């Protein structure tokens, strides 16, 4: 029979000391009371189950220990996150302070802007009054300008009528004086009276058939109060040479390939104009010549 001490030692290998003592006493009592073999076997099964349960308990304890470690790690991580959160909160608090300072600055700026706006509003109102006054003045000025414009139109009409009268008077004088002058100064003898006529939708101021050195010619010309090439360059008046050529073309289209004597009559012609006319073979006669 195994002694209680031996049983205890064996049990201590599996169970903790207190459990081994209790179990060894139970086993000893069982032996002392001459338990049956079947009861002993049952007791051995119980012991085995207890041993298995103990192992599972130890495993569970280890798992709990691991879980505890993970929990501690997670707690540390949360603690670090909390520190970062606190730092971020402090940063946000500083930013909030700066924002509040900026808002105060903007509020002061707004006050300044409102003061300037009030001042500007007053100036705009003053300007509106000035504009109203100016508008009234402009209206009065416009009325005066309209009156002047009307008077100017009337003056232009009168001047235009006067200019036409002078031109017609000058042309009439040309019709009287030109034949003798052409005959004396140029070997041109008029066969008929010089007239103003329309040929090919062109108004020809001076037109007539003549004889030059025994050859029949057509005298075609224009009468202008003043002949100045500078005014033509400045486009202040039409090109007299071009106008004369247009009328020469009309005469040729009407009468065929005839000899044309080009004549320009004026009260005054500039030296530059006389030089250009000479190059083009155009006779220029000024009123002082008759």
Secondary structure, 3 states (H helix, E strand, C coil): CCCHHHHHHHHHCCCCHHHHHHHHHHHHHHHHCCCCHHHHHHHHHHHHHHHHHHHHHHHHHHHHHHHHHHHHHHHHHHHHHHHHHHHHHHHHHHHHHHHHHHHHHHHHHHHHHHHHHHHHHHHHHHHHHHHHHHHHHHHHHHHHHHHHHHHHHHHHHHHHHHHHHHHHHHHHHHHHHHHHHHHHHCCEEECCCCEEEEECCEEEEEEEEEEECCEEEEEEEEEEEEECHHHHHCCCCCCHHHHHHHHHHHHHHHHCCCCEEEEEEEEEECHHHHHHHHHCCCEEEEHHHC
